[in-house]
Amino acid sequence: MNNSKKIITPKEGDYYITPEGYRCFTEQYHLRRGYCCESGCRHCPYGYNKKTNSYSKK
Protein backbone atom coordinates (compact mmCIF):
# COMPACT_ATOMS: atom_id res chain seq x y z
CA MET A 1 0.00 0.00 0.00
CA ASN A 2 1.35 3.45 -0.91
CA ASN A 3 0.60 6.12 1.72
CA SER A 4 3.11 8.66 0.44
CA LYS A 5 2.27 12.33 0.72
CA LYS A 6 2.54 14.73 -2.20
CA ILE A 7 5.80 16.66 -1.95
CA ILE A 8 5.91 19.96 -3.80
CA THR A 9 8.56 22.64 -4.07
CA PRO A 10 7.39 25.98 -2.66
CA LYS A 11 6.98 28.74 -5.23
CA GLU A 12 6.75 32.51 -4.87
CA GLY A 13 3.66 33.39 -2.83
CA ASP A 14 3.50 29.97 -1.14
CA TYR A 15 4.89 31.23 2.16
CA TYR A 16 6.17 34.22 4.06
CA ILE A 17 8.53 34.62 6.99
CA THR A 18 6.86 35.61 10.26
CA PRO A 19 8.39 38.25 12.56
CA GLU A 20 9.58 35.34 14.73
CA GLY A 21 11.48 33.90 11.76
CA TYR A 22 9.19 30.96 10.93
CA ARG A 23 8.03 30.00 7.44
CA CYS A 24 4.24 30.34 7.28
CA PHE A 25 2.56 28.63 4.33
CA THR A 26 -0.24 30.48 2.57
CA GLU A 27 -3.62 29.20 1.39
CA GLN A 28 -2.13 29.08 -2.11
CA TYR A 29 0.45 26.50 -0.97
CA HIS A 30 -2.08 24.37 0.90
CA LEU A 31 -4.38 24.22 -2.12
CA ARG A 32 -1.49 23.26 -4.44
CA ARG A 33 -0.47 20.52 -1.99
CA GLY A 34 -4.02 19.19 -2.11
CA TYR A 35 -4.62 17.87 1.41
CA CYS A 36 -4.85 18.99 5.03
CA CYS A 37 -1.94 18.06 7.30
CA GLU A 38 -4.07 18.56 10.46
CA SER A 39 -1.40 20.74 12.09
CA GLY A 40 -3.69 23.72 12.68
CA CYS A 41 -2.09 25.90 10.02
CA ARG A 42 -2.85 29.63 10.15
CA HIS A 43 -4.05 29.73 6.52
CA CYS A 44 -5.73 26.31 6.26
CA PRO A 45 -8.28 26.38 3.42
CA TYR A 46 -9.78 23.07 4.58
CA GLY A 47 -11.32 24.45 7.78
CA TYR A 48 -9.41 22.22 10.22
CA ASN A 49 -9.52 23.20 13.90
CA LYS A 50 -6.68 21.65 15.91
CA LYS A 51 -8.36 22.41 19.26
CA THR A 52 -11.49 20.42 18.39
CA ASN A 53 -9.84 18.02 15.90
CA SER A 54 -12.65 18.71 13.45
CA TYR A 55 -13.35 20.37 10.11
CA SER A 56 -15.74 23.23 9.51
CA LYS A 57 -17.19 24.15 6.16
CA LYS A 58 -15.53 27.15 4.54
PQR file of N, CA, C, O and H, with PARSE charges and radii, in Angstrom:
ATOM      1  N   MET A   1       0.848  -1.179   0.000 -0.4000 1.5000
ATOM      2  CA  MET A   1       0.000   0.000   0.000 -0.0000 2.0000
ATOM      3  C   MET A   1       0.888   1.234   0.000  0.5500 1.7000
ATOM      4  O   MET A   1       1.881   1.273   0.727 -0.5500 1.4000
ATOM      5  N   ASN A   2       0.555   2.241  -0.796 -0.4000 1.5000
ATOM      6  CA  ASN A   2       1.349   3.448  -0.911 -0.0000 2.0000
ATOM      7  C   ASN A   2       0.641   4.595  -0.198  0.5500 1.7000
ATOM      8  O   ASN A   2      -0.377   5.094  -0.678 -0.5500 1.4000
ATOM      9  H   ASN A   2      -0.251   2.209  -1.386  0.4000 1.0000
ATOM     10  N   ASN A   3       1.177   5.012   0.945 -0.4000 1.5000
ATOM     11  CA  ASN A   3       0.596   6.115   1.716 -0.0000 2.0000
ATOM     12  C   ASN A   3       1.444   7.369   1.626  0.5500 1.7000
ATOM     13  O   ASN A   3       1.406   8.206   2.529 -0.5500 1.4000
ATOM     14  H   ASN A   3       2.004   4.607   1.335  0.4000 1.0000
ATOM     15  N   SER A   4       2.212   7.515   0.549 -0.4000 1.5000
ATOM     16  CA  SER A   4       3.112   8.659   0.442 -0.0000 2.0000
ATOM     17  C   SER A   4       2.332   9.950   0.250  0.5500 1.7000
ATOM     18  O   SER A   4       1.291   9.982  -0.407 -0.5500 1.4000
ATOM     19  H   SER A   4       2.243   6.836  -0.184  0.4000 1.0000
ATOM     20  N   LYS A   5       2.865  11.011   0.842 -0.4000 1.5000
ATOM     21  CA  LYS A   5       2.272  12.331   0.721 -0.0000 2.0000
ATOM     22  C   LYS A   5       2.855  13.030  -0.493  0.5500 1.7000
ATOM     23  O   LYS A   5       3.977  12.742  -0.910 -0.5500 1.4000
ATOM     24  H   LYS A   5       3.711  10.985   1.375  0.4000 1.0000
ATOM     25  N   LYS A   6       2.086  13.949  -1.056 -0.4000 1.5000
ATOM     26  CA  LYS A   6       2.537  14.728  -2.202 -0.0000 2.0000
ATOM     27  C   LYS A   6       3.566  15.746  -1.730  0.5500 1.7000
ATOM     28  O   LYS A   6       3.278  16.560  -0.853 -0.5500 1.4000
ATOM     29  H   LYS A   6       1.174  14.183  -0.718  0.4000 1.0000
ATOM     30  N   ILE A   7       4.748  15.705  -2.297 -0.4000 1.5000
ATOM     31  CA  ILE A   7       5.803  16.658  -1.952 -0.0000 2.0000
ATOM     32  C   ILE A   7       5.933  17.649  -3.097  0.5500 1.7000
ATOM     33  O   ILE A   7       6.160  17.262  -4.244 -0.5500 1.4000
ATOM     34  H   ILE A   7       4.983  15.044  -3.010  0.4000 1.0000
ATOM     35  N   ILE A   8       5.788  18.932  -2.778 -0.4000 1.5000
ATOM     36  CA  ILE A   8       5.906  19.958  -3.801 -0.0000 2.0000
ATOM     37  C   ILE A   8       6.954  20.981  -3.375  0.5500 1.7000
ATOM     38  O   ILE A   8       7.179  21.195  -2.184 -0.5500 1.4000
ATOM     39  H   ILE A   8       5.603  19.246  -1.847  0.4000 1.0000
ATOM     40  N   THR A   9       7.577  21.596  -4.342 -0.4000 1.5000
ATOM     41  CA  THR A   9       8.561  22.639  -4.072 -0.0000 2.0000
ATOM     42  C   THR A   9       7.837  23.971  -3.936  0.5500 1.7000
ATOM     43  O   THR A   9       7.084  24.358  -4.830 -0.5500 1.4000
ATOM     44  H   THR A   9       7.394  21.422  -5.309  0.4000 1.0000
ATOM     45  N   PRO A  10       8.054  24.681  -2.823 -0.5600 1.5000
ATOM     46  CA  PRO A  10       7.394  25.977  -2.656  0.2800 2.0000
ATOM     47  C   PRO A  10       7.780  26.964  -3.759  0.5500 1.7000
ATOM     48  O   PRO A  10       8.936  27.045  -4.174 -0.5500 1.4000
ATOM     49  N   LYS A  11       6.781  27.703  -4.215 -0.4000 1.5000
ATOM     50  CA  LYS A  11       6.979  28.741  -5.231 -0.0000 2.0000
ATOM     51  C   LYS A  11       6.716  30.103  -4.605  0.5500 1.7000
ATOM     52  O   LYS A  11       6.261  30.196  -3.465 -0.5500 1.4000
ATOM     53  H   LYS A  11       5.841  27.637  -3.878  0.4000 1.0000
ATOM     54  N   GLU A  12       7.004  31.158  -5.360 -0.4000 1.5000
ATOM     55  CA  GLU A  12       6.750  32.512  -4.872 -0.0000 2.0000
ATOM     56  C   GLU A  12       5.275  32.661  -4.491  0.5500 1.7000
ATOM     57  O   GLU A  12       4.388  32.291  -5.260 -0.5500 1.4000
ATOM     58  H   GLU A  12       7.373  31.083  -6.286  0.4000 1.0000
ATOM     59  N   GLY A  13       5.027  33.199  -3.315 -0.4000 1.5000
ATOM     60  CA  GLY A  13       3.661  33.389  -2.834 -0.0000 2.0000
ATOM     61  C   GLY A  13       3.142  32.222  -2.015  0.5500 1.7000
ATOM     62  O   GLY A  13       2.036  32.292  -1.478 -0.5500 1.4000
ATOM     63  H   GLY A  13       5.748  33.499  -2.691  0.4000 1.0000
ATOM     64  N   ASP A  14       3.924  31.139  -1.906 -0.4000 1.5000
ATOM     65  CA  ASP A  14       3.496  29.972  -1.140 -0.0000 2.0000
ATOM     66  C   ASP A  14       3.738  30.126   0.357  0.5500 1.7000
ATOM     67  O   ASP A  14       3.122  29.419   1.155 -0.5500 1.4000
ATOM     68  H   ASP A  14       4.822  31.082  -2.342  0.4000 1.0000
ATOM     69  N   TYR A  15       4.617  31.031   0.746 -0.4000 1.5000
ATOM     70  CA  TYR A  15       4.889  31.229   2.160 -0.0000 2.0000
ATOM     71  C   TYR A  15       5.468  32.620   2.398  0.5500 1.7000
ATOM     72  O   TYR A  15       5.877  33.314   1.467 -0.5500 1.4000
ATOM     73  H   TYR A  15       5.117  31.605   0.097  0.4000 1.0000
ATOM     74  N   TYR A  16       5.490  33.001   3.657 -0.4000 1.5000
ATOM     75  CA  TYR A  16       6.169  34.220   4.062 -0.0000 2.0000
ATOM     76  C   TYR A  16       6.872  33.933   5.381  0.5500 1.7000
ATOM     77  O   TYR A  16       6.562  32.951   6.055 -0.5500 1.4000
ATOM     78  H   TYR A  16       5.158  32.437   4.413  0.4000 1.0000
ATOM     79  N   ILE A  17       7.805  34.780   5.744 -0.4000 1.5000
ATOM     80  CA  ILE A  17       8.533  34.622   6.988 -0.0000 2.0000
ATOM     81  C   ILE A  17       7.862  35.491   8.053  0.5500 1.7000
ATOM     82  O   ILE A  17       7.676  36.693   7.859 -0.5500 1.4000
ATOM     83  H   ILE A  17       8.057  35.578   5.197  0.4000 1.0000
ATOM     84  N   THR A  18       7.503  34.872   9.177 -0.4000 1.5000
ATOM     85  CA  THR A  18       6.861  35.608  10.262 -0.0000 2.0000
ATOM     86  C   THR A  18       7.893  36.472  10.987  0.5500 1.7000
ATOM     87  O   THR A  18       9.095  36.268  10.818 -0.5500 1.4000
ATOM     88  H   THR A  18       7.654  33.897   9.335  0.4000 1.0000
ATOM     89  N   PRO A  19       7.439  37.428  11.787 -0.5600 1.5000
ATOM     90  CA  PRO A  19       8.390  38.252  12.562  0.2800 2.0000
ATOM     91  C   PRO A  19       9.283  37.410  13.483  0.5500 1.7000
ATOM     92  O   PRO A  19      10.387  37.825  13.835 -0.5500 1.4000
ATOM     93  N   GLU A  20       8.797  36.229  13.868 -0.4000 1.5000
ATOM     94  CA  GLU A  20       9.580  35.342  14.730 -0.0000 2.0000
ATOM     95  C   GLU A  20      10.598  34.517  13.939  0.5500 1.7000
ATOM     96  O   GLU A  20      11.427  33.819  14.522 -0.5500 1.4000
ATOM     97  H   GLU A  20       7.900  35.892  13.582  0.4000 1.0000
ATOM     98  N   GLY A  21      10.528  34.603  12.598 -0.4000 1.5000
ATOM     99  CA  GLY A  21      11.483  33.896  11.757 -0.0000 2.0000
ATOM    100  C   GLY A  21      11.012  32.555  11.228  0.5500 1.7000
ATOM    101  O   GLY A  21      11.802  31.812  10.645 -0.5500 1.4000
ATOM    102  H   GLY A  21       9.854  35.170  12.124  0.4000 1.0000
ATOM    103  N   TYR A  22       9.732  32.228  11.421 -0.4000 1.5000
ATOM    104  CA  TYR A  22       9.188  30.960  10.935 -0.0000 2.0000
ATOM    105  C   TYR A  22       8.641  31.110   9.518  0.5500 1.7000
ATOM    106  O   TYR A  22       8.231  32.199   9.117 -0.5500 1.4000
ATOM    107  H   TYR A  22       9.091  32.831  11.894  0.4000 1.0000
ATOM    108  N   ARG A  23       8.637  30.021   8.768 -0.4000 1.5000
ATOM    109  CA  ARG A  23       8.031  29.996   7.443 -0.0000 2.0000
ATOM    110  C   ARG A  23       6.541  29.674   7.635  0.5500 1.7000
ATOM    111  O   ARG A  23       6.194  28.654   8.229 -0.5500 1.4000
ATOM    112  H   ARG A  23       8.970  29.136   9.093  0.4000 1.0000
ATOM    113  N   CYS A  24       5.685  30.534   7.140 -0.4000 1.5000
ATOM    114  CA  CYS A  24       4.242  30.343   7.279 -0.0000 2.0000
ATOM    115  C   CYS A  24       3.654  30.126   5.883  0.5500 1.7000
ATOM    116  O   CYS A  24       3.694  31.025   5.043 -0.5500 1.4000
ATOM    117  H   CYS A  24       5.967  31.364   6.658  0.4000 1.0000
ATOM    118  N   PHE A  25       3.114  28.944   5.643 -0.4000 1.5000
ATOM    119  CA  PHE A  25       2.556  28.625   4.330 -0.0000 2.0000
ATOM    120  C   PHE A  25       1.210  29.305   4.128  0.5500 1.7000
ATOM    121  O   PHE A  25       0.401  29.399   5.051 -0.5500 1.4000
ATOM    122  H   PHE A  25       3.081  28.214   6.325  0.4000 1.0000
ATOM    123  N   THR A  26       0.984  29.773   2.911 -0.4000 1.5000
ATOM    124  CA  THR A  26      -0.244  30.482   2.568 -0.0000 2.0000
ATOM    125  C   THR A  26      -1.312  29.503   2.086  0.5500 1.7000
ATOM    126  O   THR A  26      -1.040  28.322   1.869 -0.5500 1.4000
ATOM    127  H   THR A  26       1.641  29.696   2.161  0.4000 1.0000
ATOM    128  N   GLU A  27      -2.523  30.013   1.925 -0.4000 1.5000
ATOM    129  CA  GLU A  27      -3.621  29.203   1.394 -0.0000 2.0000
ATOM    130  C   GLU A  27      -3.261  28.671   0.009  0.5500 1.7000
ATOM    131  O   GLU A  27      -3.597  27.539  -0.336 -0.5500 1.4000
ATOM    132  H   GLU A  27      -2.744  30.972   2.101  0.4000 1.0000
ATOM    133  N   GLN A  28      -2.579  29.490  -0.774 -0.4000 1.5000
ATOM    134  CA  GLN A  28      -2.129  29.079  -2.114 -0.0000 2.0000
ATOM    135  C   GLN A  28      -1.317  27.781  -2.048  0.5500 1.7000
ATOM    136  O   GLN A  28      -1.545  26.863  -2.836 -0.5500 1.4000
ATOM    137  H   GLN A  28      -2.306  30.410  -0.494  0.4000 1.0000
ATOM    138  N   TYR A  29      -0.382  27.709  -1.116 -0.4000 1.5000
ATOM    139  CA  TYR A  29       0.447  26.504  -0.974 -0.0000 2.0000
ATOM    140  C   TYR A  29      -0.396  25.299  -0.571  0.5500 1.7000
ATOM    141  O   TYR A  29      -0.269  24.221  -1.150 -0.5500 1.4000
ATOM    142  H   TYR A  29      -0.197  28.455  -0.476  0.4000 1.0000
ATOM    143  N   HIS A  30      -1.257  25.490   0.423 -0.4000 1.5000
ATOM    144  CA  HIS A  30      -2.079  24.371   0.901 -0.0000 2.0000
ATOM    145  C   HIS A  30      -2.959  23.807  -0.212  0.5500 1.7000
ATOM    146  O   HIS A  30      -3.113  22.591  -0.329 -0.5500 1.4000
ATOM    147  H   HIS A  30      -1.361  26.366   0.894  0.4000 1.0000
ATOM    148  N   LEU A  31      -3.532  24.683  -1.023 -0.4000 1.5000
ATOM    149  CA  LEU A  31      -4.378  24.218  -2.123 -0.0000 2.0000
ATOM    150  C   LEU A  31      -3.562  23.488  -3.187  0.5500 1.7000
ATOM    151  O   LEU A  31      -4.028  22.494  -3.744 -0.5500 1.4000
ATOM    152  H   LEU A  31      -3.407  25.671  -0.928  0.4000 1.0000
ATOM    153  N   ARG A  32      -2.348  23.965  -3.475 -0.4000 1.5000
ATOM    154  CA  ARG A  32      -1.486  23.264  -4.442 -0.0000 2.0000
ATOM    155  C   ARG A  32      -1.084  21.886  -3.908  0.5500 1.7000
ATOM    156  O   ARG A  32      -0.990  20.924  -4.670 -0.5500 1.4000
ATOM    157  H   ARG A  32      -1.969  24.772  -3.022  0.4000 1.0000
ATOM    158  N   ARG A  33      -0.848  21.798  -2.595 -0.4000 1.5000
ATOM    159  CA  ARG A  33      -0.469  20.518  -1.988 -0.0000 2.0000
ATOM    160  C   ARG A  33      -1.619  19.533  -2.081  0.5500 1.7000
ATOM    161  O   ARG A  33      -1.407  18.350  -2.348 -0.5500 1.4000
ATOM    162  H   ARG A  33      -0.924  22.580  -1.976  0.4000 1.0000
ATOM    163  N   GLY A  34      -2.837  20.012  -1.863 -0.4000 1.5000
ATOM    164  CA  GLY A  34      -4.015  19.192  -2.111 -0.0000 2.0000
ATOM    165  C   GLY A  34      -4.574  18.390  -0.950  0.5500 1.7000
ATOM    166  O   GLY A  34      -5.484  17.586  -1.151 -0.5500 1.4000
ATOM    167  H   GLY A  34      -3.010  20.973  -1.646  0.4000 1.0000
ATOM    168  N   TYR A  35      -4.062  18.580   0.254 -0.4000 1.5000
ATOM    169  CA  TYR A  35      -4.618  17.867   1.410 -0.0000 2.0000
ATOM    170  C   TYR A  35      -4.322  18.652   2.682  0.5500 1.7000
ATOM    171  O   TYR A  35      -3.440  19.511   2.702 -0.5500 1.4000
ATOM    172  H   TYR A  35      -3.323  19.234   0.417  0.4000 1.0000
ATOM    173  N   CYS A  36      -5.064  18.353   3.738 -0.4000 1.5000
ATOM    174  CA  CYS A  36      -4.855  18.990   5.031 -0.0000 2.0000
ATOM    175  C   CYS A  36      -3.901  18.136   5.866  0.5500 1.7000
ATOM    176  O   CYS A  36      -4.056  16.918   5.946 -0.5500 1.4000
ATOM    177  H   CYS A  36      -5.781  17.656   3.721  0.4000 1.0000
ATOM    178  N   CYS A  37      -2.917  18.783   6.486 -0.4000 1.5000
ATOM    179  CA  CYS A  37      -1.936  18.062   7.301 -0.0000 2.0000
ATOM    180  C   CYS A  37      -2.383  17.944   8.760  0.5500 1.7000
ATOM    181  O   CYS A  37      -1.718  17.282   9.557 -0.5500 1.4000
ATOM    182  H   CYS A  37      -2.791  19.773   6.421  0.4000 1.0000
ATOM    183  N   GLU A  38      -3.495  18.576   9.113 -0.4000 1.5000
ATOM    184  CA  GLU A  38      -4.068  18.559  10.463 -0.0000 2.0000
ATOM    185  C   GLU A  38      -3.095  19.075  11.518  0.5500 1.7000
ATOM    186  O   GLU A  38      -3.031  18.548  12.628 -0.5500 1.4000
ATOM    187  H   GLU A  38      -4.035  19.114   8.466  0.4000 1.0000
ATOM    188  N   SER A  39      -2.335  20.118  11.156 -0.4000 1.5000
ATOM    189  CA  SER A  39      -1.400  20.739  12.094 -0.0000 2.0000
ATOM    190  C   SER A  39      -1.929  22.061  12.640  0.5500 1.7000
ATOM    191  O   SER A  39      -1.262  22.711  13.446 -0.5500 1.4000
ATOM    192  H   SER A  39      -2.388  20.546  10.254  0.4000 1.0000
ATOM    193  N   GLY A  40      -3.116  22.462  12.211 -0.4000 1.5000
ATOM    194  CA  GLY A  40      -3.694  23.719  12.678 -0.0000 2.0000
ATOM    195  C   GLY A  40      -3.061  24.930  12.021  0.5500 1.7000
ATOM    196  O   GLY A  40      -2.852  25.955  12.670 -0.5500 1.4000
ATOM    197  H   GLY A  40      -3.658  21.934  11.556  0.4000 1.0000
ATOM    198  N   CYS A  41      -2.759  24.820  10.750 -0.4000 1.5000
ATOM    199  CA  CYS A  41      -2.087  25.895  10.019 -0.0000 2.0000
ATOM    200  C   CYS A  41      -2.916  27.185  10.019  0.5500 1.7000
ATOM    201  O   CYS A  41      -4.145  27.148   9.947 -0.5500 1.4000
ATOM    202  H   CYS A  41      -2.929  23.987  10.223  0.4000 1.0000
ATOM    203  N   ARG A  42      -2.230  28.304  10.100 -0.4000 1.5000
ATOM    204  CA  ARG A  42      -2.852  29.631  10.149 -0.0000 2.0000
ATOM    205  C   ARG A  42      -3.733  29.909   8.936  0.5500 1.7000
ATOM    206  O   ARG A  42      -4.779  30.546   9.064 -0.5500 1.4000
ATOM    207  H   ARG A  42      -1.232  28.334  10.158  0.4000 1.0000
ATOM    208  N   HIS A  43      -3.322  29.438   7.761 -0.4000 1.5000
ATOM    209  CA  HIS A  43      -4.045  29.733   6.519 -0.0000 2.0000
ATOM    210  C   HIS A  43      -4.689  28.483   5.908  0.5500 1.7000
ATOM    211  O   HIS A  43      -4.774  28.364   4.685 -0.5500 1.4000
ATOM    212  H   HIS A  43      -2.473  28.920   7.657  0.4000 1.0000
ATOM    213  N   CYS A  44      -5.137  27.562   6.750 -0.4000 1.5000
ATOM    214  CA  CYS A  44      -5.725  26.307   6.264 -0.0000 2.0000
ATOM    215  C   CYS A  44      -7.024  26.572   5.486  0.5500 1.7000
ATOM    216  O   CYS A  44      -7.975  27.124   6.039 -0.5500 1.4000
ATOM    217  H   CYS A  44      -5.068  27.659   7.743  0.4000 1.0000
ATOM    218  N   PRO A  45      -7.061  26.179   4.207 -0.5600 1.5000
ATOM    219  CA  PRO A  45      -8.278  26.378   3.420  0.2800 2.0000
ATOM    220  C   PRO A  45      -9.289  25.246   3.616  0.5500 1.7000
ATOM    221  O   PRO A  45     -10.386  25.291   3.060 -0.5500 1.4000
ATOM    222  N   TYR A  46      -8.925  24.241   4.399 -0.4000 1.5000
ATOM    223  CA  TYR A  46      -9.783  23.074   4.580 -0.0000 2.0000
ATOM    224  C   TYR A  46     -10.657  23.167   5.827  0.5500 1.7000
ATOM    225  O   TYR A  46     -11.493  22.296   6.067 -0.5500 1.4000
ATOM    226  H   TYR A  46      -8.034  24.205   4.851  0.4000 1.0000
ATOM    227  N   GLY A  47     -10.463  24.226   6.625 -0.4000 1.5000
ATOM    228  CA  GLY A  47     -11.317  24.448   7.784 -0.0000 2.0000
ATOM    229  C   GLY A  47     -10.998  23.582   8.984  0.5500 1.7000
ATOM    230  O   GLY A  47     -11.870  23.362   9.825 -0.5500 1.4000
ATOM    231  H   GLY A  47      -9.783  24.933   6.430  0.4000 1.0000
ATOM    232  N   TYR A  48      -9.774  23.083   9.091 -0.4000 1.5000
ATOM    233  CA  TYR A  48      -9.408  22.216  10.217 -0.0000 2.0000
ATOM    234  C   TYR A  48      -9.168  23.037  11.475  0.5500 1.7000
ATOM    235  O   TYR A  48      -8.507  24.074  11.430 -0.5500 1.4000
ATOM    236  H   TYR A  48      -9.066  23.263   8.408  0.4000 1.0000
ATOM    237  N   ASN A  49      -9.709  22.570  12.602 -0.4000 1.5000
ATOM    238  CA  ASN A  49      -9.515  23.204  13.897 -0.0000 2.0000
ATOM    239  C   ASN A  49      -8.764  22.222  14.781  0.5500 1.7000
ATOM    240  O   ASN A  49      -9.298  21.175  15.147 -0.5500 1.4000
ATOM    241  H   ASN A  49     -10.246  21.727  12.639  0.4000 1.0000
ATOM    242  N   LYS A  50      -7.528  22.557  15.124 -0.4000 1.5000
ATOM    243  CA  LYS A  50      -6.683  21.649  15.914 -0.0000 2.0000
ATOM    244  C   LYS A  50      -7.226  21.463  17.332  0.5500 1.7000
ATOM    245  O   LYS A  50      -7.081  20.386  17.911 -0.5500 1.4000
ATOM    246  H   LYS A  50      -7.093  23.407  14.827  0.4000 1.0000
ATOM    247  N   LYS A  51      -7.846  22.493  17.893 -0.4000 1.5000
ATOM    248  CA  LYS A  51      -8.356  22.409  19.263 -0.0000 2.0000
ATOM    249  C   LYS A  51      -9.491  21.400  19.377  0.5500 1.7000
ATOM    250  O   LYS A  51      -9.595  20.690  20.377 -0.5500 1.4000
ATOM    251  H   LYS A  51      -7.964  23.368  17.422  0.4000 1.0000
ATOM    252  N   THR A  52     -10.342  21.334  18.352 -0.4000 1.5000
ATOM    253  CA  THR A  52     -11.493  20.421  18.386 -0.0000 2.0000
ATOM    254  C   THR A  52     -11.275  19.172  17.534  0.5500 1.7000
ATOM    255  O   THR A  52     -12.103  18.261  17.531 -0.5500 1.4000
ATOM    256  H   THR A  52     -10.257  21.911  17.540  0.4000 1.0000
ATOM    257  N   ASN A  53     -10.145  19.139  16.806 -0.4000 1.5000
ATOM    258  CA  ASN A  53      -9.840  18.019  15.904 -0.0000 2.0000
ATOM    259  C   ASN A  53     -11.002  17.753  14.944  0.5500 1.7000
ATOM    260  O   ASN A  53     -11.413  16.610  14.740 -0.5500 1.4000
ATOM    261  H   ASN A  53      -9.473  19.879  16.809  0.4000 1.0000
ATOM    262  N   SER A  54     -11.517  18.833  14.364 -0.4000 1.5000
ATOM    263  CA  SER A  54     -12.650  18.706  13.450 -0.0000 2.0000
ATOM    264  C   SER A  54     -12.511  19.699  12.303  0.5500 1.7000
ATOM    265  O   SER A  54     -11.687  20.612  12.344 -0.5500 1.4000
ATOM    266  H   SER A  54     -11.184  19.761  14.530  0.4000 1.0000
ATOM    267  N   TYR A  55     -13.332  19.499  11.283 -0.4000 1.5000
ATOM    268  CA  TYR A  55     -13.353  20.375  10.112 -0.0000 2.0000
ATOM    269  C   TYR A  55     -14.650  21.176  10.120  0.5500 1.7000
ATOM    270  O   TYR A  55     -15.708  20.673  10.496 -0.5500 1.4000
ATOM    271  H   TYR A  55     -14.002  18.757  11.250  0.4000 1.0000
ATOM    272  N   SER A  56     -14.544  22.426   9.697 -0.4000 1.5000
ATOM    273  CA  SER A  56     -15.741  23.231   9.508 -0.0000 2.0000
ATOM    274  C   SER A  56     -15.810  23.608   8.035  0.5500 1.7000
ATOM    275  O   SER A  56     -14.787  23.725   7.361 -0.5500 1.4000
ATOM    276  H   SER A  56     -13.684  22.835   9.391  0.4000 1.0000
ATOM    277  N   LYS A  57     -17.013  23.794   7.556 -0.4000 1.5000
ATOM    278  CA  LYS A  57     -17.190  24.151   6.158 -0.0000 2.0000
ATOM    279  C   LYS A  57     -16.724  25.580   5.937  0.5500 1.7000
ATOM    280  O   LYS A  57     -17.024  26.468   6.736 -0.5500 1.4000
ATOM    281  H   LYS A  57     -17.845  23.700   8.104  0.4000 1.0000
ATOM    282  N   LYS A  58     -15.999  25.799   4.862 -0.4000 1.5000
ATOM    283  CA  LYS A  58     -15.534  27.153   4.539 -0.0000 2.0000
ATOM    284  C   LYS A  58     -16.235  27.635   3.304  0.5500 1.7000
ATOM    285  O   LYS A  58     -15.992  28.755   2.853 -0.5500 1.4000
ATOM    286  H   LYS A  58     -15.756  25.078   4.213  0.4000 1.0000
TER
END
